[in-house]
Amino acid sequence: MSDSCNKKYTYFITGGGTGGHIYPAIAVAEALRKDETTKDIYYIGNPDNMEYQIVKKAHFKFLPIKVTGMPRKVSFSFIKWGIQLELANWKALYYLWRFKPDAILGTGGYVSAPALFASNITKTPYMIHDCDAQPGIVSKFVAPMAKAVSVAFEDSIKNIKNDNIYVNGNPIREEFSTLTKEEARKNLRLENKTTICIMGGSQGAKSIDDATIGCLKQIFDKYDVQIIFQTGAKHYDYTLSKLEETYPDYKLNKNLIVRPFFDNMVEVLKSTDIAVSRAGSLSLSEICACSIASILIPYPYAAADHQRKNATSLLNKNACLYLEDDETNSENLFAKIDELLSNSEKLSSIQQNARSLAKLDATKNIVEQLKKVAANE
């Protein structure tokens, strides 16, 4: 770094609402914390959102701002939201004046907007990272004024206006590079054999859970595999009661793990050969990093239909199988799983194609780009 070799930098990190905005931000913040040129890191988020607990658990300083998504219709709630946003802008401005960050990284979600808006008044340089093939509203709005833009998908470049765009992929935790499949399976007390992970995200997905319940016994009857089934907390009790009806002996199956969620998804995914998953951008980055052959079932109501676009991006590169949510039933899900388990060449090819899309240096590259923004280079 030019003339400021000995200078240490203060950073604001902001983004929230969903794991796809929060976990990439945390991955960058953790890397910055280890960097010798970092003086301080503050995370701006909504204390009522999931980012509050995640940031606190990671031991970063949290600066609260209350702002929610924009109502789609002009009504009293829209006026109320406008007032809320204005107050959030002023609070962000106060934080900028008080802590004087050298640079800001925004990873999306409405909570990131106030700090990025306020930065134009204080002339604080900022960088944004957008995780989806279809960039979010906030990203598209603030991108033209950003010193640098990082994206996860090449497809998203055409929808972002900025002359300094990097296709970095999503920042993910360091363990995705360092943990081996053998170590991960040992930590989870799994055998060393073909492993399937079925997950609908942290909240679960009823269509995926129902389809899985209906075909679990069929999978085990035909194949010697082990299955990790993450139901989501909301659907856990329902799933267990349905399993009692359709597969009464499921508790005796030592090759089946059914949990509402896992605290350490790195171990789960590093253990996995085949995954059934929604198509959130961060999940896809982690799936590719772990060389997993995935069956992607996009959430049909995702903003701007971004999950379908994420999944299509992998499908076009023969790096996944694809199933629409309204076609997700036990018969179709079994057929997709059977397609992979019965054809080892196809399974291996999709795993290799997924691995070729992994960008394991994303966190490191974003940190270097952000440091340049802070140094005004």
Backbone hydrogen bonds in HBPLUS format (Angstrom, degrees):
<---DONOR---> <-ACCEPTOR-->    atom                        ^
c    i                          cat <-CA-CA->   ^        H-A-AA   ^      H-
h    n   atom  resd res      DA  || num        DHA   H-A  angle D-A-AA Bond
n    s   type  num  typ     dist DA aas  dist angle  dist       angle   num
A0007-LYS N   A0004-SER O   3.10 MM   3  5.14 152.7  2.18 103.1 111.6     1
A0009-TYR N   A0037-THR O   2.71 MM  28  6.19 154.8  1.77 156.8 161.1     2
A0039-LYS N   A0009-TYR O   2.66 MM  30  5.01 170.8  1.67 134.0 136.0     3
A0040-ASP N   A0009-TYR O   3.38 MM  31  6.77 153.9  2.46 127.2 130.9     4
A0102-ASP N   A0010-THR O   2.73 MM  92  5.41 155.0  1.79 142.3 149.0     5
A0011-TYR N   A0040-ASP O   2.87 MM  29  6.27 160.1  1.91 148.5 152.6     6
A0042-TYR N   A0011-TYR O   2.92 MM  31  6.33 156.4  1.98 157.5 165.4     7
A0012-PHE N   A0103-ALA O   3.10 MM  91  6.53 158.0  2.15 150.8 157.6     8
A0105-LEU N   A0012-PHE O   2.86 MM  93  6.35 155.8  1.91 158.0 165.7     9
A0013-ILE N   A0042-TYR O   2.80 MM  29  6.18 159.6  1.84 162.8 169.0    10
A0044-ILE N   A0013-ILE O   2.83 MM  31  6.22 156.0  1.89 156.4 164.6    11
A0014-THR N   A0105-LEU O   2.87 MM  91  6.26 158.0  1.92 166.5 168.2    12
A0107-THR N   A0014-THR O   2.83 MM  93  6.33 156.0  1.89 154.6 162.7    13
A0016-GLY N   A0108-GLY O   3.22 MM  92  6.76 147.8  2.33 151.5 159.6    14
A0021-HIS N   A0018-THR O   3.07 MM   3  5.58 148.6  2.17 111.6 119.9    15
A0022-ILE N   A0018-THR O   3.09 MM   4  6.33 154.7  2.15 147.3 155.3    16
A0023-TYR N   A0019-GLY O   2.91 MM   4  5.54 156.8  1.97 141.5 148.0    17
A0025-ALA N   A0022-ILE O   3.01 MM   3  5.19 114.3  2.46 101.6 117.8    18
A0026-ILE N   A0022-ILE O   2.91 MM   4  6.24 153.2  1.98 154.8 163.5    19
A0027-ALA N   A0023-TYR O   2.92 MM   4  6.12 156.4  1.98 148.7 154.9    20
A0028-VAL N   A0024-PRO O   3.08 MM   4  6.36 157.2  2.14 147.7 152.5    21
A0029-ALA N   A0025-ALA O   2.89 MM   4  6.12 161.7  1.93 147.9 153.9    22
A0030-GLU N   A0026-ILE O   2.82 MM   4  6.00 157.4  1.88 152.6 157.8    23
A0031-ALA N   A0027-ALA O   3.18 MM   4  6.38 150.1  2.27 137.9 145.7    24
A0032-LEU N   A0028-VAL O   2.84 MM   4  6.12 156.4  1.90 153.8 161.0    25
A0033-ARG N   A0029-ALA O   2.91 MM   4  6.10 148.4  2.01 144.0 152.6    26
A0034-LYS N   A0031-ALA O   3.20 MM   3  5.36 133.5  2.42  98.3 109.9    27
A0035-ASP N   A0032-LEU O   2.96 MM   3  5.00 147.3  2.07 101.5 112.0    28
A0038-THR N   A0035-ASP O   3.13 MM   3  5.66 166.9  2.15 119.7 122.0    29
A0043-TYR N   A0061-LYS O   2.78 MM  18  6.06 169.0  1.79 167.8 171.7    30
A0063-LEU N   A0043-TYR O   2.75 MM  20  5.91 169.0  1.76 151.6 153.7    31
A0045-GLY N   A0063-LEU O   3.22 MM  18  6.50 151.2  2.30 145.2 152.6    32
A0065-ILE N   A0045-GLY O   2.84 MM  20  5.66 150.8  1.92 145.4 149.0    33
A0049-ASN N   A0046-ASN O   2.99 MM   3  5.36 164.2  2.02 115.4 120.7    34
A0052-TYR N   A0049-ASN O   3.31 MM   3  6.12 153.9  2.39 118.6 123.0    35
A0054-ILE N   A0050-MET O   3.39 MM   4  6.59 168.0  2.40 152.3 155.8    36
A0055-VAL N   A0051-GLU O   2.81 MM   4  5.81 165.5  1.83 153.1 156.9    37
A0056-LYS N   A0052-TYR O   2.99 MM   4  6.12 161.8  2.02 148.4 154.0    38
A0057-LYS N   A0053-GLN O   2.92 MM   4  6.01 155.3  1.98 144.0 150.9    39
A0058-ALA N   A0054-ILE O   3.08 MM   4  6.30 139.1  2.25 137.5 148.2    40
A0058-ALA N   A0055-VAL O   3.14 MM   3  5.06 124.3  2.47  92.1 106.4    41
A0060-PHE N   A0055-VAL O   3.27 MM   5  5.78 164.9  2.29 146.8 150.7    42
A0059-HIS N   A0056-LYS O   3.01 MM   3  4.94 154.0  2.08  99.7 107.7    43
A0078-PHE N   A0075-SER O   3.04 MM   3  5.12 130.3  2.30  97.0 110.4    44
A0079-ILE N   A0075-SER O   3.22 MM   4  6.67 152.4  2.30 148.5 155.0    45
A0080-LYS N   A0076-PHE O   2.91 MM   4  6.21 162.0  1.94 153.5 158.8    46
A0081-TRP N   A0077-SER O   2.89 MM   4  6.02 150.1  1.98 136.2 144.4    47
A0082-GLY N   A0078-PHE O   2.93 MM   4  6.21 152.0  2.01 144.3 151.7    48
A0083-ILE N   A0079-ILE O   3.06 MM   4  6.42 153.7  2.13 150.5 156.5    49
A0084-GLN N   A0080-LYS O   2.99 MM   4  6.24 159.3  2.03 146.5 152.7    50
A0085-LEU N   A0081-TRP O   2.84 MM   4  6.10 156.3  1.90 153.2 159.2    51
A0086-GLU N   A0082-GLY O   3.04 MM   4  6.25 156.3  2.10 142.8 149.0    52
A0087-LEU N   A0083-ILE O   2.98 MM   4  6.26 161.8  2.01 154.3 158.6    53
A0088-ALA N   A0084-GLN O   2.95 MM   4  6.17 151.9  2.03 143.7 152.1    54
A0089-ASN N   A0085-LEU O   2.85 MM   4  6.14 147.6  1.95 147.4 156.4    55
A0090-TRP N   A0086-GLU O   3.11 MM   4  6.44 155.4  2.17 147.9 153.3    56
A0091-LYS N   A0087-LEU O   2.96 MM   4  6.24 154.1  2.03 146.0 153.6    57
A0092-ALA N   A0088-ALA O   2.89 MM   4  6.10 156.3  1.95 147.6 153.8    58
A0093-LEU N   A0089-ASN O   2.96 MM   4  6.17 151.6  2.04 142.3 150.5    59
A0094-TYR N   A0090-TRP O   2.96 MM   4  6.27 150.6  2.05 144.2 151.8    60
A0095-TYR N   A0091-LYS O   3.02 MM   4  6.38 157.5  2.07 148.1 153.6    61
A0096-LEU N   A0092-ALA O   2.94 MM   4  6.24 154.8  2.01 149.5 156.4    62
A0097-TRP N   A0093-LEU O   2.98 MM   4  6.25 159.7  2.02 150.7 155.7    63
A0098-ARG N   A0094-TYR O   2.87 MM   4  6.03 155.0  1.94 150.5 158.1    64
A0099-PHE N   A0095-TYR O   2.91 MM   4  5.93 174.9  1.92 154.3 155.8    65
A0100-LYS N   A0096-LEU O   2.92 MM   4  5.15 138.1  2.09 129.5 139.0    66
A0104-ILE N   A0125-PRO O   3.13 MM  21  6.59 141.2  2.28 140.4 151.5    67
A0127-MET N   A0104-ILE O   2.83 MM  23  6.23 158.1  1.88 163.2 169.5    68
A0106-GLY N   A0127-MET O   2.96 MM  21  6.44 157.4  2.01 152.0 159.0    69
A0129-HIS N   A0106-GLY O   2.83 MM  23  6.28 153.0  1.90 160.6 165.7    70
A0112-SER N   A0109-GLY O   3.07 MM   3  5.80 158.2  2.12 118.6 124.8    71
A0113-ALA N   A0110-TYR O   3.10 MM   3  5.46 150.3  2.19 109.1 117.5    72
A0117-PHE N   A0113-ALA O   2.79 MM   4  5.96 157.5  1.84 164.0 171.4    73
A0118-ALA N   A0114-PRO O   2.86 MM   4  6.00 167.9  1.88 152.1 155.7    74
A0119-SER N   A0115-ALA O   3.01 MM   4  6.06 136.1  2.21 134.7 145.7    75
A0120-ASN N   A0117-PHE O   3.20 MM   3  5.87 151.6  2.29 113.4 120.1    76
A0121-ILE N   A0118-ALA O   2.97 MM   3  5.43 140.7  2.13 109.9 120.6    77
A0122-THR N   A0118-ALA O   3.26 MM   4  6.69 157.7  2.32 151.7 157.7    78
A0123-LYS N   A0119-SER O   2.77 MM   4  5.55 113.1  2.22 136.4 151.8    79
A0124-THR N   A0119-SER O   2.96 MM   5  4.84 142.6  2.10 135.3 142.0    80
A0147-LYS N   A0126-TYR O   2.86 MM  21  5.86 156.0  1.92 169.0 177.1    81
A0128-ILE N   A0148-ALA O   3.22 MM  20  6.76 153.0  2.30 150.2 155.4    82
A0150-SER N   A0128-ILE O   2.77 MM  22  6.08 165.8  1.79 159.1 163.9    83
A0130-ASP N   A0150-SER O   2.89 MM  20  6.39 155.0  1.96 155.6 159.5    84
A0152-ALA N   A0130-ASP O   3.13 MM  22  6.53 133.5  2.36 163.1 167.8    85
A0140-LYS N   A0136-GLY O   3.05 MM   4  6.31 165.3  2.07 155.0 158.6    86
A0141-PHE N   A0137-ILE O   3.05 MM   4  6.22 150.0  2.14 146.9 155.5    87
A0142-VAL N   A0138-VAL O   2.97 MM   4  6.18 161.5  2.01 160.4 163.9    88
A0143-ALA N   A0139-SER O   2.93 MM   4  5.66 138.8  2.10 148.0 156.6    89
A0145-MET N   A0142-VAL O   3.23 MM   3  5.89 141.0  2.39 118.3 127.1    90
A0146-ALA N   A0143-ALA O   3.01 MM   3  5.14 154.6  2.07 109.9 118.1    91
A0149-VAL N   A0164-ASN O   2.96 MM  15  6.20 159.9  2.00 158.0 157.4    92
A0166-TYR N   A0149-VAL O   2.77 MM  17  6.21 156.9  1.82 161.3 169.4    93
A0151-VAL N   A0166-TYR O   2.86 MM  15  6.24 157.0  1.92 167.3 171.4    94
A0168-ASN N   A0151-VAL O   2.90 MM  17  5.94 128.1  2.18 153.5 168.9    95
A0169-GLY N   A0151-VAL O   3.20 MM  18  6.24 161.3  2.24 135.5 135.3    96
A0156-SER N   A0153-PHE O   3.19 MM   3  5.64 151.9  2.27 108.9 116.0    97
A0157-ILE N   A0154-GLU O   3.16 MM   3  5.79 163.8  2.19 119.2 123.8    98
A0159-ASN N   A0156-SER O   2.99 MM   3  5.45 154.1  2.06 113.4 121.7    99
A0160-ILE N   A0157-ILE O   3.14 MM   3  5.41 170.4  2.15 116.5 117.6   100
A0176-PHE N   A0173-ARG O   3.11 MM   3  5.96 161.0  2.14 122.6 127.4   101
A0177-SER N   A0174-GLU O   2.93 MM   3  5.69 157.6  1.98 121.2 127.8   102
A0178-THR N   A0174-GLU O   3.33 MM   4  6.62 144.2  2.46 137.9 147.9   103
A0179-LEU N   A0175-GLU O   2.90 MM   4  5.31 169.7  1.91 140.6 143.4   104
A0184-ALA N   A0180-THR O   2.96 MM   4  6.17 162.4  1.99 151.6 156.8   105
A0185-ARG N   A0181-LYS O   2.96 MM   4  6.14 164.8  1.98 152.1 155.6   106
A0186-LYS N   A0182-GLU O   2.98 MM   4  6.14 154.6  2.05 144.6 152.2   107
A0187-ASN N   A0183-GLU O   2.91 MM   4  6.15 157.4  1.97 150.3 155.9   108
A0188-LEU N   A0184-ALA O   3.13 MM   4  6.42 142.6  2.28 142.5 152.1   109
A0190-LEU N   A0185-ARG O   2.78 MM   5  4.89 176.2  1.78 149.0 149.2   110
A0189-ARG N   A0186-LYS O   3.06 MM   3  4.85 156.6  2.11 100.3 107.1   111
A0226-GLN N   A0194-THR O   3.00 MM  32  6.45 154.9  2.07 157.7 165.3   112
A0273-ASP N   A0195-THR O   2.85 MM  78  5.35 170.0  1.86 143.9 146.7   113
A0274-ILE N   A0195-THR O   3.18 MM  79  6.55 159.8  2.22 154.0 158.1   114
A0196-ILE N   A0226-GLN O   2.88 MM  30  6.31 160.6  1.91 158.9 165.4   115
A0228-ILE N   A0196-ILE O   2.76 MM  32  6.16 164.3  1.78 163.9 169.5   116
A0197-CYS N   A0274-ILE O   2.84 MM  77  6.33 158.3  1.89 157.4 164.3   117
A0276-VAL N   A0197-CYS O   2.80 MM  79  6.30 154.9  1.86 156.8 164.3   118
A0198-ILE N   A0228-ILE O   2.79 MM  30  6.20 164.0  1.82 166.9 171.6   119
A0230-GLN N   A0198-ILE O   2.84 MM  32  6.09 157.8  1.89 169.3 176.9   120
A0199-MET N   A0276-VAL O   2.90 MM  77  6.12 171.3  1.90 163.9 165.9   121
A0204-GLY N   A0201-GLY O   2.97 MM   3  5.06 147.0  2.08 103.4 113.9   122
A0209-ASP N   A0205-ALA O   2.91 MM   4  6.16 165.5  1.93 158.7 163.6   123
A0210-ASP N   A0206-LYS O   2.81 MM   4  5.92 169.9  1.82 157.3 159.3   124
A0211-ALA N   A0207-SER O   3.12 MM   4  6.20 163.2  2.15 141.5 146.3   125
A0212-THR N   A0208-ILE O   2.95 MM   4  6.07 155.1  2.01 148.2 155.2   126
A0213-ILE N   A0209-ASP O   2.91 MM   4  6.13 165.8  1.93 155.5 159.0   127
A0214-GLY N   A0210-ASP O   3.16 MM   4  6.38 154.3  2.23 145.5 151.7   128
A0215-CYS N   A0212-THR O   3.03 MM   3  5.33 144.1  2.16 106.1 116.4   129
A0216-LEU N   A0212-THR O   2.97 MM   4  5.80 128.6  2.24 163.8 170.3   130
A0219-ILE N   A0215-CYS O   3.02 MM   4  6.29 152.9  2.10 154.7 161.4   131
A0220-PHE N   A0216-LEU O   3.07 MM   4  6.42 167.2  2.09 159.1 161.3   132
A0221-ASP N   A0217-LYS O   2.84 MM   4  6.00 146.9  1.95 148.0 157.8   133
A0222-LYS N   A0218-GLN O   3.27 MM   4  6.40 140.8  2.44 138.2 146.2   134
A0222-LYS N   A0219-ILE O   3.18 MM   3  5.42 131.7  2.43 100.2 112.2   135
A0223-TYR N   A0219-ILE O   2.83 MM   4  5.90 157.1  1.88 158.8 166.0   136
A0227-ILE N   A0255-ASN O   2.76 MM  28  6.24 157.4  1.81 166.2 171.0   137
A0257-ILE N   A0227-ILE O   2.91 MM  30  6.32 163.8  1.94 166.5 170.8   138
A0229-PHE N   A0257-ILE O   2.78 MM  28  5.99 174.5  1.78 175.6 177.4   139
A0259-ARG N   A0229-PHE O   3.04 MM  30  6.40 160.4  2.08 154.0 159.3   140
A0231-THR N   A0259-ARG O   2.96 MM  28  6.31 156.2  2.02 154.4 160.2   141
A0232-GLY N   A0260-PRO O   2.79 MM  28  4.52 135.3  1.99 127.0 135.0   142
A0235-HIS N   A0232-GLY O   3.22 MM   3  5.68 137.0  2.41 109.2 119.3   143
A0236-TYR N   A0233-ALA O   3.45 MM   3  5.27 162.6  2.48  99.7 104.7   144
A0239-THR N   A0235-HIS O   2.85 MM   4  5.94 157.5  1.90 151.5 158.1   145
A0240-LEU N   A0236-TYR O   3.01 MM   4  6.32 161.2  2.05 155.7 160.0   146
A0241-SER N   A0237-ASP O   3.04 MM   4  6.28 160.5  2.08 150.2 155.2   147
A0242-LYS N   A0238-TYR O   3.01 MM   4  6.25 155.3  2.07 149.8 156.6   148
A0243-LEU N   A0239-THR O   2.87 MM   4  6.08 152.8  1.95 149.8 157.8   149
A0244-GLU N   A0240-LEU O   3.05 MM   4  6.29 148.5  2.16 144.3 151.9   150
A0245-GLU N   A0242-LYS O   3.06 MM   3  5.20 127.7  2.34  96.9 110.2   151
A0246-THR N   A0242-LYS O   2.99 MM   4  6.33 165.4  2.01 156.8 159.8   152
A0247-TYR N   A0243-LEU O   2.72 MM   4  5.13 156.1  1.77 142.3 148.8   153
A0250-TYR N   A0247-TYR O   2.95 MM   3  5.61 153.7  2.02 134.9 134.7   154
A0252-LEU N   A0249-ASP O   2.94 MM   3  5.51 146.1  2.06 116.9 126.6   155
A0253-ASN N   A0250-TYR O   3.11 MM   3  5.29 157.4  2.16 105.9 113.0   156
A0256-LEU N   A0253-ASN O   3.21 MM   3  5.68 155.5  2.28 119.6 119.1   157
A0269-LEU N   A0265-MET O   2.90 MM   4  6.00 176.5  1.90 153.3 154.2   158
A0270-LYS N   A0266-VAL O   2.90 MM   4  5.94 158.6  1.94 150.6 157.2   159
A0271-SER N   A0267-GLU O   3.16 MM   4  6.17 127.5  2.45 133.6 145.0   160
A0271-SER N   A0268-VAL O   3.16 MM   3  5.29 139.2  2.34  98.0 109.6   161
A0272-THR N   A0269-LEU O   3.09 MM   3  5.01 153.4  2.16 101.8 110.1   162
A0293-ALA N   A0273-ASP O   3.06 MM  20  6.35 168.9  2.07 154.8 151.2   163
A0275-ALA N   A0293-ALA O   3.04 MM  18  6.37 152.6  2.12 136.0 142.8   164
A0295-ILE N   A0275-ALA O   2.70 MM  20  6.14 152.8  1.77 161.1 170.0   165
A0277-SER N   A0295-ILE O   3.09 MM  18  6.36 160.9  2.13 149.7 154.1   166
A0297-ILE N   A0277-SER O   2.83 MM  20  6.05 159.9  1.87 155.2 160.4   167
A0284-LEU N   A0280-GLY O   3.08 MM   4  6.39 156.5  2.13 154.8 161.8   168
A0285-SER N   A0281-SER O   2.99 MM   4  6.32 153.6  2.06 149.9 157.2   169
A0286-GLU N   A0282-LEU O   2.98 MM   4  6.27 157.7  2.03 152.0 157.7   170
A0287-ILE N   A0283-SER O   2.83 MM   4  6.04 154.5  1.89 149.0 156.8   171
A0288-CYS N   A0284-LEU O   2.94 MM   4  6.10 162.0  1.97 149.5 153.4   172
A0289-ALA N   A0285-SER O   3.01 MM   4  6.16 154.9  2.07 141.1 148.5   173
A0290-CYS N   A0286-GLU O   3.10 MM   4  6.29 132.9  2.34 138.6 149.8   174
A0290-CYS N   A0287-ILE O   3.23 MM   3  5.24 134.4  2.45  94.4 106.4   175
A0292-ILE N   A0287-ILE O   3.14 MM   5  5.41 168.6  2.16 153.4 154.7   176
A0291-SER N   A0288-CYS O   3.11 MM   3  5.10 167.3  2.12 108.1 111.0   177
A0321-LEU N   A0294-SER O   2.81 MM  27  6.18 161.7  1.85 159.3 165.7   178
A0296-LEU N   A0321-LEU O   2.92 MM  25  6.21 164.4  1.95 149.0 143.7   179
A0323-LEU N   A0296-LEU O   2.94 MM  27  6.14 150.7  2.03 168.5 162.7   180
A0302-ALA N   A0299-TYR O   3.42 MM   3  5.81 161.5  2.45 120.7 119.0   181
A0305-ASP N   A0302-ALA O   2.89 MM   3  5.04 144.7  2.01 137.3 132.0   182
A0306-HIS N   A0303-ALA O   3.07 MM   3  6.14 161.3  2.10 131.8 132.9   183
A0309-LYS N   A0305-ASP O   3.36 MM   4  6.71 157.0  2.41 147.7 154.3   184
A0310-ASN N   A0306-HIS O   2.83 MM   4  6.07 151.4  1.92 148.1 156.2   185
A0311-ALA N   A0307-GLN O   2.92 MM   4  6.14 166.5  1.94 151.4 154.4   186
A0312-THR N   A0308-ARG O   2.87 MM   4  6.03 157.8  1.92 146.1 152.7   187
A0313-SER N   A0309-LYS O   3.08 MM   4  6.19 147.2  2.19 139.5 147.1   188
A0314-LEU N   A0311-ALA O   3.09 MM   3  5.33 123.9  2.41 100.9 114.0   189
A0315-LEU N   A0311-ALA O   2.85 MM   4  6.13 162.8  1.88 153.6 159.4   190
A0316-ASN N   A0312-THR O   2.88 MM   4  5.96 159.4  1.93 152.0 155.0   191
A0317-LYS N   A0314-LEU O   2.95 MM   3  5.25 146.6  2.06 106.0 116.6   192
A0319-ALA N   A0314-LEU O   3.03 MM   5  5.13 163.1  2.06 141.1 142.0   193
A0318-ASN N   A0315-LEU O   2.96 MM   3  4.99 158.2  2.00 114.3 114.2   194
A0327-GLU N   A0324-GLU O   3.03 MM   3  5.24 152.7  2.11 105.8 114.4   195
A0328-THR N   A0325-ASP O   3.08 MM   3  5.13 162.5  2.11 107.6 111.8   196
A0333-LEU N   A0329-ASN O   2.92 MM   4  6.02 164.8  1.94 161.9 166.9   197
A0334-PHE N   A0330-SER O   2.99 MM   4  5.96 160.8  2.03 140.3 146.0   198
A0335-ALA N   A0331-GLU O   3.07 MM   4  6.26 154.3  2.14 141.4 148.8   199
A0336-LYS N   A0332-ASN O   3.09 MM   4  6.38 152.5  2.17 145.3 151.3   200
A0337-ILE N   A0333-LEU O   3.02 MM   4  6.30 165.6  2.04 155.3 159.0   201
A0338-ASP N   A0334-PHE O   2.74 MM   4  5.83 162.5  1.76 155.0 160.7   202
A0339-GLU N   A0335-ALA O   2.92 MM   4  6.02 142.1  2.07 137.0 146.9   203
A0340-LEU N   A0337-ILE O   3.15 MM   3  5.41 132.1  2.39 100.6 112.4   204
A0341-LEU N   A0337-ILE O   2.93 MM   4  6.22 169.4  1.95 157.1 160.4   205
A0342-SER N   A0338-ASP O   2.89 MM   4  5.66 152.0  1.96 145.6 150.9   206
A0343-ASN N   A0340-LEU O   3.34 MM   3  5.36 156.1  2.40 100.3 107.3   207
A0347-LEU N   A0343-ASN O   2.99 MM   4  6.27 166.3  2.01 158.3 162.5   208
A0348-SER N   A0344-SER O   2.96 MM   4  6.04 164.3  1.98 143.2 147.5   209
A0349-SER N   A0345-GLU O   2.91 MM   4  6.05 156.3  1.96 146.2 153.2   210
A0350-ILE N   A0346-LYS O   3.00 MM   4  6.20 166.2  2.01 157.0 159.1   211
A0351-GLN N   A0347-LEU O   3.04 MM   4  6.23 158.1  2.09 147.8 154.5   212
A0352-GLN N   A0348-SER O   2.91 MM   4  6.12 158.1  1.96 148.7 154.4   213
A0353-ASN N   A0349-SER O   2.92 MM   4  6.15 156.2  1.98 147.6 154.5   214
A0354-ALA N   A0350-ILE O   2.91 MM   4  6.07 154.3  1.98 146.7 153.5   215
A0355-ARG N   A0351-GLN O   2.96 MM   4  6.18 159.3  2.00 145.8 151.8   216
A0356-SER N   A0352-GLN O   2.96 MM   4  6.20 146.0  2.08 143.1 152.1   217
A0357-LEU N   A0354-ALA O   3.02 MM   3  5.35 145.9  2.14 105.8 116.0   218
A0358-ALA N   A0355-ARG O   3.07 MM   3  5.23 154.4  2.13 105.2 113.2   219
A0362-ALA N   A0359-LYS O   3.28 MM   3  5.69 159.1  2.33 116.3 117.0   220
A0365-ASN N   A0361-ASP O   2.88 MM   4  6.02 165.1  1.90 163.4 167.9   221
A0366-ILE N   A0362-ALA O   2.93 MM   4  6.09 162.7  1.96 155.1 159.6   222
A0367-VAL N   A0363-THR O   2.98 MM   4  6.17 161.4  2.01 153.7 158.8   223
A0368-GLU N   A0364-LYS O   3.10 MM   4  6.36 160.0  2.14 147.0 151.9   224
A0369-GLN N   A0365-ASN O   2.96 MM   4  6.21 157.1  2.02 148.6 155.1   225
A0370-LEU N   A0366-ILE O   2.81 MM   4  5.99 156.7  1.87 151.2 157.8   226
A0371-LYS N   A0367-VAL O   2.90 MM   4  6.10 151.9  1.98 148.4 156.0   227
A0372-LYS N   A0368-GLU O   3.16 MM   4  6.42 147.1  2.27 139.7 147.6   228
A0373-VAL N   A0369-GLN O   3.09 MM   4  6.45 148.0  2.20 141.2 150.0   229
A0374-ALA N   A0370-LEU O   2.92 MM   4  6.24 158.1  1.97 150.5 156.0   230
A0375-ALA N   A0371-LYS O   2.93 MM   4  6.14 148.0  2.03 142.3 151.0   231
A0377-GLU N   A0372-LYS O   2.87 MM   5  5.14 169.6  1.88 155.4 154.9   232
A0376-ASN N   A0373-VAL O   3.08 MM   3  5.01 152.8  2.16  99.2 107.3   233
